[in-house]
Amino acid sequence: MKYQHFIYVFVLVIASSLVYSCKKEKVPVEVVDPNCIDTVRFATQIEPMIVANCIGCHDIGNSTGYTFTNHTNISTNATAILSAINGSPQLMPLGGPALNDSLIQQFSCWLDQGKLNN
């Protein structure tokens, strides 16, 4: 009789384990910026923006400490660039008007999309 009791307890433990292990896991929901629906292209959107607004001070041989002449340099400093074009700690481009909101949003989306070299 003790053996039969052991079998029932064993089956109950196994069944409980199976039911518990099949519990549906919560899948994290990725928050997507509704303004970032389209893929931002480095070659046709980000690089031309940098060339037009940043390269005068941030090219090879400058004394600013940042060089934005290629994808690697730009993507490595993308967070700092985004902060600067948003005015923190100082608004960039220096001495010029602020970039329009659509360009800032475009750069932010490119950063959020993984800073692709596309």
TIDO-124883 format. One record per atom (N, C-alpha, C): residue number from 0; residue in three letters; chain; atom name; z negated, x, y negated. Coordinates in steps of 0.1 Angstrom, whole numbers, plus 5000, padded with zeros to 4 digits. Atoms other than C-alpha are relative to their C-alpha. Example, Ala and Ser with C-alpha at 12.3 -4.5 7.8 and 13.67 -1.06 7.14 Angstrom:
# residues 2
NODE   resi   resn   chain   name     up   east   north
NODE      0    ALA       A      N   5000   5009    5012
NODE      0    ALA       A     CA   4922   5123    5045
NODE      0    ALA       A      C   5000   5009    4988
NODE      1    SER       A      N   5000   4991    5011
NODE      1    SER       A     CA   4929   5137    5011
NODE      1    SER       A      C   4992   4992    4989
END
This chain:
# residues 118
NODE   resi   resn   chain   name     up   east   north
NODE      0    MET       A      N   5000   5008    5012
NODE      0    MET       A     CA   5000   5000    5000
NODE      0    MET       A      C   5000   5009    4987
NODE      1    LYS       A      N   5001   4991    5011
NODE      1    LYS       A     CA   4992   5029    4976
NODE      1    LYS       A      C   5014   5005    4997
NODE      2    TYR       A      N   4987   4994    5002
NODE      2    TYR       A     CA   5027   5043    4982
NODE      2    TYR       A      C   5009   4989    4994
NODE      3    GLN       A      N   4992   5011    5006
NODE      3    GLN       A     CA   5043   5009    4974
NODE      3    GLN       A      C   4996   4998    4985
NODE      4    HIS       A      N   5005   5001    5014
NODE      4    HIS       A     CA   5022   5007    4942
NODE      4    HIS       A      C   5006   5011    4992
NODE      5    PHE       A      N   4994   4988    5007
NODE      5    PHE       A     CA   5034   5042    4932
NODE      5    PHE       A      C   5015   4998    4998
NODE      6    ILE       A      N   4986   5003    5002
NODE      6    ILE       A     CA   5071   5031    4937
NODE      6    ILE       A      C   5002   4990    4989
NODE      7    TYR       A      N   4999   5010    5010
NODE      7    TYR       A     CA   5066   5001    4915
NODE      7    TYR       A      C   4998   5006    4986
NODE      8    VAL       A      N   5003   4993    5013
NODE      8    VAL       A     CA   5050   5022    4887
NODE      8    VAL       A      C   5012   5009    4997
NODE      9    PHE       A      N   4989   4991    5002
NODE      9    PHE       A     CA   5077   5048    4891
NODE      9    PHE       A      C   5013   4993    4995
NODE     10    VAL       A      N   4989   5007    5005
NODE     10    VAL       A     CA   5105   5023    4888
NODE     10    VAL       A      C   4998   4994    4986
NODE     11    LEU       A      N   5003   5005    5013
NODE     11    LEU       A     CA   5088   5007    4858
NODE     11    LEU       A      C   5001   5011    4990
NODE     12    VAL       A      N   5000   4988    5009
NODE     12    VAL       A     CA   5085   5041    4841
NODE     12    VAL       A      C   5015   5004    4997
NODE     13    ILE       A      N   4986   4996    5001
NODE     13    ILE       A     CA   5122   5049    4848
NODE     13    ILE       A      C   5007   4989    4992
NODE     14    ALA       A      N   4993   5011    5007
NODE     14    ALA       A     CA   5134   5015    4836
NODE     14    ALA       A      C   4996   5000    4986
NODE     15    SER       A      N   5004   5000    5014
NODE     15    SER       A     CA   5113   5017    4805
NODE     15    SER       A      C   5007   5012    4992
NODE     16    SER       A      N   4994   4988    5006
NODE     16    SER       A     CA   5127   5052    4798
NODE     16    SER       A      C   5015   4998    4997
NODE     17    LEU       A      N   4985   5003    5002
NODE     17    LEU       A     CA   5163   5040    4802
NODE     17    LEU       A      C   5001   4990    4988
NODE     18    VAL       A      N   4999   5009    5011
NODE     18    VAL       A     CA   5157   5011    4779
NODE     18    VAL       A      C   4997   5006    4986
NODE     19    TYR       A      N   5004   4994    5012
NODE     19    TYR       A     CA   5140   5032    4753
NODE     19    TYR       A      C   5011   5010    4995
NODE     20    SER       A      N   4990   4990    5003
NODE     20    SER       A     CA   5167   5059    4755
NODE     20    SER       A      C   5013   4994    4995
NODE     21    CYS       A      N   4988   5007    5005
NODE     21    CYS       A     CA   5194   5033    4748
NODE     21    CYS       A      C   4999   4994    4987
NODE     22    LYS       A      N   5002   5005    5014
NODE     22    LYS       A     CA   5179   5024    4715
NODE     22    LYS       A      C   5011   5005    4991
NODE     23    LYS       A      N   4989   4997    5009
NODE     23    LYS       A     CA   5206   5023    4689
NODE     23    LYS       A      C   4994   5009    4989
NODE     24    GLU       A      N   5004   4990    5011
NODE     24    GLU       A     CA   5203   5053    4665
NODE     24    GLU       A      C   5006   4995    4987
NODE     25    LYS       A      N   4995   5003    5014
NODE     25    LYS       A     CA   5207   5047    4628
NODE     25    LYS       A      C   5010   5011    4997
NODE     26    VAL       A      N   4990   4991    5005
NODE     26    VAL       A     CA   5239   5064    4616
NODE     26    VAL       A      C   4998   5001    4985
NODE     27    PRO       A      N   5002   4999    5014
NODE     27    PRO       A     CA   5234   5079    4582
NODE     27    PRO       A      C   5013   4996    4993
NODE     28    VAL       A      N   4989   5005    5008
NODE     28    VAL       A     CA   5256   5062    4556
NODE     28    VAL       A      C   5003   5010    4989
NODE     29    GLU       A      N   4996   4991    5011
NODE     29    GLU       A     CA   5276   5086    4534
NODE     29    GLU       A      C   5003   4992    4988
NODE     30    VAL       A      N   4997   5006    5013
NODE     30    VAL       A     CA   5275   5076    4498
NODE     30    VAL       A      C   5012   5006    4994
NODE     31    VAL       A      N   4987   4995    5006
NODE     31    VAL       A     CA   5310   5078    4484
NODE     31    VAL       A      C   5001   4995    4986
NODE     32    ASP       A      N   4999   5004    5014
NODE     32    ASP       A     CA   5315   5078    4447
NODE     32    ASP       A      C   5013   4991    4999
NODE     33    PRO       A      N   4988   5009    5001
NODE     33    PRO       A     CA   5339   5048    4440
NODE     33    PRO       A      C   5011   5006    4992
NODE     34    ASN       A      N   4990   4994    5008
NODE     34    ASN       A     CA   5357   5070    4415
NODE     34    ASN       A      C   5007   5011    5007
NODE     35    CYS       A      N   4994   4989    4992
NODE     35    CYS       A     CA   5366   5095    4442
NODE     35    CYS       A      C   5008   4996    5012
NODE     36    ILE       A      N   4992   5005    4989
NODE     36    ILE       A     CA   5389   5075    4464
NODE     36    ILE       A      C   5011   5009    5004
NODE     37    ASP       A      N   4989   4992    4998
NODE     37    ASP       A     CA   5419   5097    4460
NODE     37    ASP       A      C   4996   5015    5002
NODE     38    THR       A      N   5003   4986    4998
NODE     38    THR       A     CA   5419   5133    4472
NODE     38    THR       A      C   5005   5008    4988
NODE     39    VAL       A      N   4997   4992    5012
NODE     39    VAL       A     CA   5418   5157    4443
NODE     39    VAL       A      C   5006   5013    5005
NODE     40    ARG       A      N   4993   4988    4995
NODE     40    ARG       A     CA   5443   5186    4447
NODE     40    ARG       A      C   4997   5012    4990
NODE     41    PHE       A      N   5003   4988    5008
NODE     41    PHE       A     CA   5433   5221    4436
NODE     41    PHE       A      C   5012   5005    4992
NODE     42    ALA       A      N   4988   4994    5006
NODE     42    ALA       A     CA   5469   5233    4429
NODE     42    ALA       A      C   5006   4992    4989
NODE     43    THR       A      N   4994   5008    5010
NODE     43    THR       A     CA   5480   5204    4408
NODE     43    THR       A      C   4991   4993    4990
NODE     44    GLN       A      N   5010   5007    5009
NODE     44    GLN       A     CA   5448   5191    4392
NODE     44    GLN       A      C   4990   5009    4995
NODE     45    ILE       A      N   5012   4991    5004
NODE     45    ILE       A     CA   5419   5216    4392
NODE     45    ILE       A      C   5005   5013    4993
NODE     46    GLU       A      N   4996   4987    5006
NODE     46    GLU       A     CA   5437   5249    4386
NODE     46    GLU       A      C   5007   4998    4987
NODE     47    PRO       A      N   4995   5001    5014
NODE     47    PRO       A     CA   5458   5236    4357
NODE     47    PRO       A      C   4990   4996    4990
NODE     48    MET       A      N   5011   5003    5009
NODE     48    MET       A     CA   5427   5222    4341
NODE     48    MET       A      C   4992   5012    4996
NODE     49    ILE       A      N   5007   4988    5003
NODE     49    ILE       A     CA   5409   5255    4344
NODE     49    ILE       A      C   5009   5010    4992
NODE     50    VAL       A      N   4991   4992    5008
NODE     50    VAL       A     CA   5440   5274    4331
NODE     50    VAL       A      C   5000   4996    4986
NODE     51    ALA       A      N   4998   5006    5014
NODE     51    ALA       A     CA   5443   5251    4301
NODE     51    ALA       A      C   4987   5001    4992
NODE     52    ASN       A      N   5012   5002    5008
NODE     52    ASN       A     CA   5406   5250    4292
NODE     52    ASN       A      C   4990   5012    5002
NODE     53    CYS       A      N   5010   4990    4997
NODE     53    CYS       A     CA   5388   5280    4307
NODE     53    CYS       A      C   5005   5015    5000
NODE     54    ILE       A      N   4995   4986    4997
NODE     54    ILE       A     CA   5410   5310    4314
NODE     54    ILE       A      C   5000   5009    4988
NODE     55    GLY       A      N   5000   4991    5012
NODE     55    GLY       A     CA   5411   5323    4278
NODE     55    GLY       A      C   4987   5008    4999
NODE     56    CYS       A      N   5013   4993    5000
NODE     56    CYS       A     CA   5374   5333    4282
NODE     56    CYS       A      C   4996   5005    5014
NODE     57    HIS       A      N   5004   4998    4986
NODE     57    HIS       A     CA   5371   5334    4320
NODE     57    HIS       A      C   5011   5006    5008
NODE     58    ASP       A      N   4989   4994    4992
NODE     58    ASP       A     CA   5399   5357    4331
NODE     58    ASP       A      C   4995   5014    5004
NODE     59    ILE       A      N   5004   4986    4996
NODE     59    ILE       A     CA   5398   5393    4345
NODE     59    ILE       A      C   4998   5008    4987
NODE     60    GLY       A      N   5003   4992    5011
NODE     60    GLY       A     CA   5382   5417    4321
NODE     60    GLY       A      C   4992   4994    4989
NODE     61    ASN       A      N   5008   5006    5010
NODE     61    ASN       A     CA   5362   5392    4302
NODE     61    ASN       A      C   4986   5004    5001
NODE     62    SER       A      N   5014   4995    5000
NODE     62    SER       A     CA   5326   5398    4292
NODE     62    SER       A      C   4991   4988    5003
NODE     63    THR       A      N   5009   5012    4998
NODE     63    THR       A     CA   5313   5363    4302
NODE     63    THR       A      C   4993   5000    5013
NODE     64    GLY       A      N   5007   5000    4987
NODE     64    GLY       A     CA   5303   5371    4337
NODE     64    GLY       A      C   5006   4991    5010
NODE     65    TYR       A      N   4993   5009    4991
NODE     65    TYR       A     CA   5325   5344    4352
NODE     65    TYR       A      C   5015   5003    4999
NODE     66    THR       A      N   4986   4998    5000
NODE     66    THR       A     CA   5361   5349    4363
NODE     66    THR       A      C   5006   4988    5008
NODE     67    PHE       A      N   4995   5012    4993
NODE     67    PHE       A     CA   5381   5318    4372
NODE     67    PHE       A      C   5015   5001    5002
NODE     68    THR       A      N   4986   4998    4999
NODE     68    THR       A     CA   5414   5332    4382
NODE     68    THR       A      C   5006   4996    5014
NODE     69    ASN       A      N   4995   5004    4987
NODE     69    ASN       A     CA   5417   5319    4418
NODE     69    ASN       A      C   4990   4990    5006
NODE     70    HIS       A      N   5008   5010    4993
NODE     70    HIS       A     CA   5403   5293    4442
NODE     70    HIS       A      C   4986   5005    5003
NODE     71    THR       A      N   5012   4994    4996
NODE     71    THR       A     CA   5376   5315    4455
NODE     71    THR       A      C   4990   5001    4988
NODE     72    ASN       A      N   5008   4998    5012
NODE     72    ASN       A     CA   5362   5323    4420
NODE     72    ASN       A      C   4995   4986    4995
NODE     73    ILE       A      N   5003   5013    5006
NODE     73    ILE       A     CA   5364   5287    4409
NODE     73    ILE       A      C   4991   4992    5009
NODE     74    SER       A      N   5008   5008    4990
NODE     74    SER       A     CA   5350   5271    4441
NODE     74    SER       A      C   4985   5006    5001
NODE     75    THR       A      N   5013   4994    4999
NODE     75    THR       A     CA   5321   5296    4442
NODE     75    THR       A      C   4991   4996    4988
NODE     76    ASN       A      N   5008   5003    5012
NODE     76    ASN       A     CA   5311   5287    4407
NODE     76    ASN       A      C   5002   4985    4996
NODE     77    ALA       A      N   4997   5014    5003
NODE     77    ALA       A     CA   5320   5250    4409
NODE     77    ALA       A      C   4988   4992    4994
NODE     78    THR       A      N   5012   5007    5004
NODE     78    THR       A     CA   5285   5237    4404
NODE     78    THR       A      C   4996   5004    4985
NODE     79    ALA       A      N   5002   4995    5013
NODE     79    ALA       A     CA   5280   5259    4373
NODE     79    ALA       A      C   5010   4995    4990
NODE     80    ILE       A      N   4989   5005    5009
NODE     80    ILE       A     CA   5314   5248    4359
NODE     80    ILE       A      C   4997   4986    4997
NODE     81    LEU       A      N   5003   5014    5002
NODE     81    LEU       A     CA   5305   5212    4364
NODE     81    LEU       A      C   4989   4998    4990
NODE     82    SER       A      N   5011   5001    5009
NODE     82    SER       A     CA   5272   5216    4346
NODE     82    SER       A      C   5004   5004    4986
NODE     83    ALA       A      N   4995   4995    5013
NODE     83    ALA       A     CA   5289   5235    4317
NODE     83    ALA       A      C   5009   4989    4994
NODE     84    ILE       A      N   4991   5010    5006
NODE     84    ILE       A     CA   5316   5209    4312
NODE     84    ILE       A      C   4993   4987    4997
NODE     85    ASN       A      N   5008   5011    5003
NODE     85    ASN       A     CA   5289   5183    4312
NODE     85    ASN       A      C   4989   5003    4989
NODE     86    GLY       A      N   5009   4997    5012
NODE     86    GLY       A     CA   5270   5202    4284
NODE     86    GLY       A      C   4987   5007    5004
NODE     87    SER       A      N   5013   4994    4996
NODE     87    SER       A     CA   5243   5220    4304
NODE     87    SER       A      C   5003   5014    5006
NODE     88    PRO       A      N   5009   4999    5011
NODE     88    PRO       A     CA   5231   5245    4294
NODE     88    PRO       A      C   5007   5000    4987
NODE     89    GLN       A      N   4992   5000    5013
NODE     89    GLN       A     CA   5259   5248    4268
NODE     89    GLN       A      C   5013   4993    5003
NODE     90    LEU       A      N   4987   5007    4997
NODE     90    LEU       A     CA   5290   5226    4265
NODE     90    LEU       A      C   5011   5010    5000
NODE     91    MET       A      N   4987   4993    4999
NODE     91    MET       A     CA   5322   5242    4276
NODE     91    MET       A      C   5011   4991    5000
NODE     92    PRO       A      N   4997   4987    5005
NODE     92    PRO       A     CA   5348   5250    4266
NODE     92    PRO       A      C   4993   5003    4987
NODE     93    LEU       A      N   5008   4996    5012
NODE     93    LEU       A     CA   5329   5269    4240
NODE     93    LEU       A      C   5008   4999    4987
NODE     94    GLY       A      N   4993   5002    5013
NODE     94    GLY       A     CA   5338   5259    4205
NODE     94    GLY       A      C   5011   4990    5000
NODE     95    GLY       A      N   4989   5010    5000
NODE     95    GLY       A     CA   5363   5234    4216
NODE     95    GLY       A      C   4994   4986    5003
NODE     96    PRO       A      N   5005   5013    4997
NODE     96    PRO       A     CA   5361   5197    4221
NODE     96    PRO       A      C   4997   4999    5015
NODE     97    ALA       A      N   5004   5003    4986
NODE     97    ALA       A     CA   5345   5184    4253
NODE     97    ALA       A      C   5012   4995    5008
NODE     98    LEU       A      N   4990   5005    4992
NODE     98    LEU       A     CA   5368   5177    4282
NODE     98    LEU       A      C   4999   4985    5001
NODE     99    ASN       A      N   5001   5015    4999
NODE     99    ASN       A     CA   5377   5140    4286
NODE     99    ASN       A      C   4993   4996    5013
NODE    100    ASP       A      N   5007   5004    4988
NODE    100    ASP       A     CA   5357   5120    4311
NODE    100    ASP       A      C   5008   5000    5013
NODE    101    SER       A      N   4992   5000    4988
NODE    101    SER       A     CA   5386   5117    4335
NODE    101    SER       A      C   5001   5013    5006
NODE    102    LEU       A      N   5000   4987    4995
NODE    102    LEU       A     CA   5389   5154    4338
NODE    102    LEU       A      C   4987   5005    5006
NODE    103    ILE       A      N   5013   4997    4995
NODE    103    ILE       A     CA   5352   5158    4343
NODE    103    ILE       A      C   4998   4993    5014
NODE    104    GLN       A      N   5002   5007    4987
NODE    104    GLN       A     CA   5352   5131    4370
NODE    104    GLN       A      C   5009   5006    5011
NODE    105    GLN       A      N   4991   4994    4990
NODE    105    GLN       A     CA   5382   5147    4387
NODE    105    GLN       A      C   4994   5013    5006
NODE    106    PHE       A      N   5006   4987    4995
NODE    106    PHE       A     CA   5364   5181    4389
NODE    106    PHE       A      C   4988   4996    5009
NODE    107    SER       A      N   5011   5004    4992
NODE    107    SER       A     CA   5333   5163    4402
NODE    107    SER       A      C   5004   4995    5014
NODE    108    CYS       A      N   4995   5004    4987
NODE    108    CYS       A     CA   5353   5146    4429
NODE    108    CYS       A      C   5005   5011    5008
NODE    109    TRP       A      N   4996   4989    4992
NODE    109    TRP       A     CA   5369   5178    4439
NODE    109    TRP       A      C   4989   5008    5006
NODE    110    LEU       A      N   5012   4993    4995
NODE    110    LEU       A     CA   5335   5194    4443
NODE    110    LEU       A      C   4994   4992    5011
NODE    111    ASP       A      N   5006   5009    4990
NODE    111    ASP       A     CA   5322   5164    4463
NODE    111    ASP       A      C   5009   4999    5012
NODE    112    GLN       A      N   4991   5000    4989
NODE    112    GLN       A     CA   5353   5165    4485
NODE    112    GLN       A      C   5001   5013    5007
NODE    113    GLY       A      N   5001   4988    4993
NODE    113    GLY       A     CA   5345   5200    4496
NODE    113    GLY       A      C   5007   5012    4994
NODE    114    LYS       A      N   4993   4990    5007
NODE    114    LYS       A     CA   5363   5221    4470
NODE    114    LYS       A      C   5012   5006    5008
NODE    115    LEU       A      N   4989   4997    4991
NODE    115    LEU       A     CA   5395   5221    4491
NODE    115    LEU       A      C   5010   5009    4992
NODE    116    ASN       A      N   4989   4992    5006
NODE    116    ASN       A     CA   5422   5247    4484
NODE    116    ASN       A      C   5013   4994    5005
NODE    117    ASN       A      N   4988   5008    4996
NODE    117    ASN       A     CA   5450   5222    4486
NODE    117    ASN       A      C   5010   4999    4989
END
